[in-house]
Amino acid sequence: MAQSKSSQAWLKEHHDDVYVLQARRDGYRSRAVYKLIEIHQKDQVFKPGQFVLDLGAAPGGWCEYAAQFVSAGGRLIAVDLLPVEPIAGAEIIQGDFTEQVVLEHIMSLVGGQTLDLVLSDMAPNLSGMDSVDQPKAMYLAELAVDLALDKLDRNGVFVTKLFQGAGFDAYISTLRQRFQTVKMRKPDASRPRSREVYAVCRGLK
Ligand SMILES: C[S@@+](CC[C@H](N)C(=O)[O-])C[C@H]1O[C@@H](n2cnc3c(N)ncnc32)[C@H](O)[C@@H]1O
């Protein structure tokens, strides 16, 4: 099948991307892992033995990285619409996080425990139309923070992907009201032209 110019350009960019090459060398499933690695280097979000929830986990770069930290007595639940190939130590749920049945599945696995770390790298399929994409992205971020506020330990950490645009400022101000510290990060591996940033939030108020 003939490829459009934009998909050819995307493939070329992907091929030449230093993080794609590095992920291949390091044996990670996605270049996205380097965003989390940089966040961890700056903010020390992982500790051995944590109970971690990874939302928007496919293909599994963040999950593979997180699995190293939970091996010592911790737990890791990973959720995505798409299948995630098995990762040692991860309990994988395939389903739509916006659906009640999936939320209930997560809650049943968490049980009476609290989470130490909630990661959300969820992003909707982007149409390129901001008026369509931005509300979808904000909705995922809102559901993620609701779960974090409900299930995080008092000293827990919430890391979420956000796109700058409508609803962004109000969301950050809610984070600042509910968490003791909120830091904004734009990792090197996050493409400069993308409005994607990450909020790293620590400690419930
Ligand atoms: C940027 S990718 C995540 C990359 C991942 N962190 C990694 O390191 O490989 C975003 C993911 O969010 C997932 N996603 C989007 N909407 C979702 C939803 N409603 N429920 C669950 N996952 C969703 C997508 O399927 C996609 O795999």
The ligand as an ORCA input file, in Angstrom:
! r2SCAN-3c Opt
* xyz 0 1
  C       2.075      7.128     24.796
  S       1.329      5.558     24.875
  C       2.019      4.902     26.358
  C       3.434      4.461     26.228
  C       3.918      3.659     27.425
  N       4.016      4.498     28.615
  C       5.234      2.999     27.183
  O       6.211      3.339     27.859
  O       5.330      2.103     26.340
  C      -0.303      5.970     25.384
  C      -1.188      4.776     25.651
  O      -2.420      5.216     26.233
  C      -3.370      4.224     25.917
  N      -4.739      4.691     26.174
  C      -5.381      5.721     25.581
  N      -6.636      5.805     26.019
  C      -6.790      4.815     26.933
  C      -7.895      4.375     27.719
  N      -9.075      4.982     27.644
  N      -7.729      3.314     28.531
  C      -6.519      2.680     28.584
  N      -5.439      3.048     27.862
  C      -5.578      4.093     27.037
  C      -3.104      3.964     24.447
  O      -3.659      2.742     24.026
  C      -1.573      3.999     24.396
  O      -1.033      2.695     24.445
*
